């Protein structure tokens, strides 16, 4: 049934996208501009890639509980949730350390990011977000390691210089006690200086599923956040930005381990993301040094975990701490009118501290942590991106050389040093077919350098026990994409196909005959070779005055060429459909999220207790959103899963929301 629904939606949206009247072809509407694809401003319709931008108003209207949950129904992106405190976005069948997350141009990915789903996107407070850009199938040349599937860039709110004083307050509540939250922000400006300070406190209850699933306990946790950003316009060409972002989560249960793996307690006791940065932006009249950006950053990310099996006296306390210092310099040159060059260099230096304490009947024993303690990871690069803009052509090309130096201490062997490097490049062309339609093709190479998680992990990860590996090489990919995109007075559309060839994939291989703490032992090796191909469709079109229809459809096929089986965790055919009606100050948005069953399973999927041999059933979930603005107040209501279906997305450890409502009230001064 969901497959039939998705195919009907594709036919419906295709007819609206193509049925443009003559007048609509003559006028172009204002359209999003991105800075992610080439590290310089460019219209989305003129970018030879799948780049999608989400504005502040779209984020506010959706009023999602977390930033990852915003993607569950917006765009060609698949969301997997291991637990309620997680949420990992799939870009073209890949997630975790094979996709890249940036915050204000700074890498969030560090040397402990693991393969497969992780929770780190959920450490970004949605209240602080001004916009999000998602680049699919590209990003390694522009931003370095990990962007094999693509990247997500999050931009934070900035001070409003038009307001000497501003105040905003937002309060959120849900049915069945699943959320209570309060956020606030103060904006101050005087002359050339602006300051924005914001804070958030949230309490999340247990996630309640549909039908007979009911309350999935324990799943709730507490969260708090604080942000500050100051901008000083030193003169009309020079500005200085100083910012700090903090988010902390406490007592986040790993629900599927308690449900399926006989744990009495298994939780992230404490997790925080701290980012401080200083940016200097300069503009000149020199065409070879048109603008420069220098960014200094520091991140401090601790994570503490507690676990105890049922009927066991042993309690395990683990603590990891990653300190990352970053530097980047970018210069934009305009040698001639049609040629833009973005060149620069960057470096990120990780220091990893890891420990573990096993306590039995009050007796504590210190042991090696999940990662080698006092490990270091230096990631440095130089890059050059070129954009040629002609009347009917856009040509993009880029080159990056990236080097990694890793130092891993060992009590027996001493400190070992591992070095890796990669040279990646891309080339893409967009040909305008008239004023509003462009045909494009692109070729992107990408890499993922082995990190400390790959080479130094020792302990339980998901449903396996991992031991350290050595002599790993970077993962590599070559991706080809062909697409067509249009931007009209009545809306937009884009359809594209892609094929990604992956080599030297770092895979977990079973160590035959070794079992530790009832878990099978695995080690990582460069044994993987795979292909991922697919089709993506997106459109937003005006049906009648004030009524728009949006459709996103995604098909992904992944095959492990070594094992001759499906690639792990491949999303099924999925899509999102919504109507948006605006009447004066009222906006109503009914929507549908659907996915077919996923029966194409890798052996790792079958062994995964979140999936199993039967795979994941299909689902179709209807939601309703209403937003009403009056004077300084904004009211938002989200009613989820109107049919109260019991469902979960492929690979998830928790079921999705049952019939429930989330409401918020905002006040702005």
MORABEL-V377815 format. One record per backbone hydrogen bond with DSSP energy under -1.0 kcal/mol. NH is the residue of the N-H (numbers start at 0). CO is the residue of the C=O. Records with the same first field share a line. If there is no record, write none. Layout:
# MORABEL-V377815
NH->CO + CO
This chain:
# MORABEL-V377815
4->0
5->1
6->2
7->3
8->4
9->5
10->6
11->7
12->8
13->9
14->10
15->11
16->12
17->13
18->14
19->17
25->22
33->41
41->33
43->31
45->42
46->43
48->46
50->48
51->133
53->131
58->54
59->55
60->56
61->57
62->58
70->67
72->70
77->89
79->87
85->82
87->79
89->77
90->93
93->90
96->113
97->94
98->95
99->149
101->151
102->105
103->153
105->102
107->100
112->109
121->118
122->119
123->120
127->124
128->125
129->154
130->154
131->53
132->152
133->51
134->150
135->49
136->148
142->138
143->139
145->446
146->143
147->145
148->97
150->134
151->99
152->132
153->101
154->130
156->127
162->159
165->186
167->184
168->666
169->182
170->664
171->180
172->662
173->178
174->660
177->174
179->202
180->171
181->200
182->169
183->198
184->167
185->196
186->165
187->194
188->163
189->192
192->189
193->230
194->187
195->228
196->185
197->226
198->183
199->224
200->181
201->222
202->179
203->220
204->177
208->213
210->643
212->209
215->206
220->203
221->249
222->201
223->247
224->199
225->245
226->197
227->243
228->195
229->241
230->193
231->239
232->191
233->231
234->237
238->280
239->231
240->278
241->229
242->276
243->227
244->274
245->225
246->272
247->223
248->270
249->221
250->268
251->267
253->265
254->252
257->253
258->254
259->255
260->256
262->256
263->307
264->307
266->305
267->251
268->303
269->303
270->248
271->301
272->246
274->244
275->297
276->242
277->295
278->240
279->293
280->238
281->291
282->236
283->289
288->285
289->331
290->331
291->281
292->329
293->279
294->327
295->277
296->325
297->275
298->323
299->273
300->321
302->319
303->269
304->317
305->266
306->315
307->264
309->261
311->308
314->358
315->306
316->356
317->304
318->354
319->302
320->352
321->300
322->350
323->298
324->348
325->296
326->346
327->294
328->344
329->292
330->342
331->290
332->340
333->286
338->335
339->386
340->332
341->384
342->330
343->382
344->328
345->380
346->326
347->378
348->324
349->376
350->322
351->374
352->320
354->318
355->366
356->316
357->364
358->314
359->362
362->359
364->357
366->355
373->351
374->351 + 371
375->406
376->349
377->404
378->347
379->402
380->345
381->400
382->343
383->398
384->341
385->396
386->339
387->394
388->337
389->392
393->429
394->387
395->427
396->385
397->425
398->383
399->423
400->381
401->421
402->379
403->419
404->377
405->417
406->375
407->415
413->409
415->407
417->405
419->403
421->401
423->399
425->397
426->442
427->395
428->440
429->393
430->438
431->391
432->436
437->484
438->430
439->482
440->428
441->480
442->426
443->478
444->424
445->476
447->474
452->110
454->450
455->451
457->369
458->465
460->463
463->460
464->519
465->458
466->521
474->447
475->502
476->445
477->500
478->443
479->498
480->441
481->496
482->439
483->494
484->437
485->492
486->435
487->490
488->23
491->539
492->485
493->537
494->483
495->535
496->481
497->533
498->479
499->531
500->477
501->529
502->475
504->527
506->524
508->522
510->520
513->510
515->518
518->515
520->513
521->464
522->508
524->506
526->524
527->504
529->501
530->558
531->499
532->556
533->497
534->554
535->495
536->552
537->493
538->550
539->491
540->548
541->489
542->546
546->543
547->579
548->540
549->577
550->538
551->575
552->536
553->573
554->534
556->532
558->530
559->564
560->528
563->559
564->559
566->557
569->566
573->553
574->593
575->551
576->591
577->549
578->589
579->547
580->587
581->545
582->585
585->582
586->626
587->580
588->624
590->622
591->576
592->620
593->574
594->618
595->572
597->615
600->598
605->601
606->602
610->607
611->604 + 607
614->611
615->597
618->594
620->592
622->590
623->638
624->588
625->636
626->586
627->634
628->584
629->632
632->629
633->665
634->627
635->663
636->625
637->661
638->623
639->659
641->621
643->640
651->648
652->80
653->80
655->646
657->207
659->639
661->637
662->172
663->635
664->170
665->633
666->168
667->631
668->166
